[in-house]
């Protein structure tokens, strides 16, 4: 289950709204693969900044957003979740057993 943390107080006055999403995945390899796939697309708006972190030997992908407004933060994270869904489906299709095997199903 993914967790989200809204940072308070803001650490960057230029981008007062922030969110960190911690996404547990079956393996570090999958977290790293998804990070590299999502990192290809840069944020369209200069009002939003995004970083991905997949720590070595950790199956958790952390996605950190900061934005100038709450609305921009919401729009950016909604778009990321759409992309994440697509990447997960592609990973599953390209390696039919990867998610089932790593989840122990």
C-alpha positions as CSV (number, residue, x, y, z in Angstrom):
1,X,0.0,0.0,0.0
2,X,1.4,3.4,-1.0
3,X,1.7,6.1,1.6
4,X,1.7,9.9,1.1
5,X,3.1,12.6,3.3
6,X,2.3,16.2,3.0
7,X,5.2,18.3,4.2
8,X,4.5,21.1,6.7
9,X,5.8,23.7,7.1
10,X,7.0,24.4,3.6
11,X,10.7,24.1,3.2
12,X,10.8,26.0,0.0
13,X,9.0,29.4,-0.1
14,X,8.9,29.3,-3.9
15,X,7.1,25.9,-3.8
16,X,5.0,26.0,-0.6
17,X,3.0,22.8,-1.4
18,X,4.7,19.5,-1.4
19,X,3.9,15.8,-1.3
20,X,6.0,12.7,-0.9
21,X,4.6,9.3,-2.1
22,X,6.2,6.1,-1.0
23,X,5.3,3.3,-3.3
24,X,6.3,-0.2,-2.1
25,X,7.0,-2.6,-5.0
26,X,7.9,-6.3,-5.1
27,X,11.6,-5.6,-5.7
28,X,14.3,-3.0,-6.0
29,X,14.8,-3.9,-9.6
30,X,11.1,-3.1,-10.4
31,X,11.3,0.2,-8.4
32,X,14.4,1.2,-10.3
33,X,12.9,0.2,-13.7
34,X,9.7,2.2,-13.0
35,X,11.8,5.2,-11.8
36,X,13.7,5.2,-15.0
37,X,10.6,4.9,-17.1
38,X,8.8,7.7,-15.4
39,X,11.8,10.0,-15.2
40,X,11.9,10.3,-19.0
41,X,8.9,12.7,-19.0
42,X,9.8,16.1,-17.5
43,X,7.2,18.2,-15.8
44,X,5.5,20.4,-18.3
45,X,4.9,23.3,-15.9
46,X,7.7,25.3,-14.3
47,X,5.3,25.7,-11.3
48,X,5.9,22.0,-10.4
49,X,9.1,20.1,-9.5
50,X,9.4,16.3,-9.2
51,X,12.1,13.9,-8.0
52,X,12.2,10.1,-7.9
53,X,14.3,8.1,-5.5
54,X,14.8,4.4,-5.5
55,X,17.3,3.7,-2.8
56,X,19.8,0.8,-3.4
57,X,18.5,-2.5,-2.1
58,X,15.1,-1.0,-1.3
59,X,11.8,-2.0,-3.0
60,X,10.3,1.4,-2.3
61,X,10.0,4.1,-4.9
62,X,9.7,7.6,-3.5
63,X,8.2,10.3,-5.6
64,X,8.5,13.9,-4.2
65,X,6.5,16.8,-5.6
66,X,6.6,20.4,-4.8
67,X,4.4,23.1,-6.4
68,X,3.5,26.7,-6.2
69,X,-0.2,26.0,-5.7
70,X,-2.3,23.1,-4.3
71,X,-4.1,22.9,-7.6
72,X,-0.8,22.4,-9.6
73,X,0.3,19.7,-7.1
74,X,-3.0,17.9,-7.6
75,X,-2.9,18.1,-11.4
76,X,0.8,16.9,-11.5
77,X,0.2,13.9,-9.1
78,X,-2.9,12.9,-11.0
79,X,-0.9,12.8,-14.2
80,X,1.9,10.8,-12.6
81,X,-0.6,8.2,-11.3
82,X,-2.0,7.8,-14.8
83,X,1.6,7.3,-16.1
84,X,2.4,4.9,-13.3
85,X,-0.6,2.8,-14.1
86,X,0.5,2.5,-17.7
87,X,4.1,1.6,-16.7
88,X,2.9,-1.1,-14.3
89,X,0.7,-2.6,-17.0
90,X,3.6,-2.6,-19.5
91,X,6.0,-4.2,-16.9
92,X,3.3,-6.9,-16.4
93,X,2.8,-7.5,-20.1
94,X,6.5,-7.6,-21.0
95,X,7.3,-10.1,-18.2
96,X,4.2,-12.0,-17.6
97,X,5.4,-13.6,-14.4
98,X,7.3,-10.6,-12.9
99,X,4.5,-9.2,-10.7
100,X,3.0,-12.6,-9.8
101,X,6.4,-14.1,-9.1
102,X,7.7,-11.2,-7.0
103,X,4.4,-10.9,-5.1
104,X,4.5,-14.6,-4.4
105,X,1.2,-15.3,-6.2
